[in-house]
Amino acid sequence: MTHTVHTSWKGNMQFSAQVSGHSVAMDASPEFGGEDAGSRPKELLLAAIAGCSGMDVVELLRKMRVEIQKFDMEVSADVSDTHPKVYTHMHIIYNLTGKNIDTAKVQKAVDMSQEKYCGVSAMLRQAMKISYEIKIVDN
């Protein structure tokens, strides 16, 4: 299997990528000559790991019959001081809300995503350390 993304320059610092039939706008901030008309390409890696792992966790929790009311993730990454400015460490916070959520099952689902299923995590882990934590709110 091969994945292909077509990306087109839209002028100035703007690009548009066709990803799975959806348009993703990318642009630089004004301080770097852009118009802030889209996401920063590097930050899309943060969204990619959250989406990948989040989908795993939702599916695994469904199979474990764990009901959640709300699920958010926050992903932060440290950026190197020198060029090329790369991420050196990524941290994911899994925030789940629900009634009587089984903490052990959530931990198992997150661990399985990070250690076995999420391809984005597996790729990025080769380039940097990835840490994560779970926060559960009983509602």
PyMOL commands that set and color helices and strands:
alter all, ss='L'
color gray80, all
select helices_A, chain A and resi 30-32+44-63+103-117+119-125
alter helices_A, ss='H'
color red, helices_A
select strands_A, chain A and resi 6-11+14-19+22-26+70-79+87-98+129-138
alter strands_A, ss='S'
color yellow, strands_A
deselect
rebuild
show_as cartoon
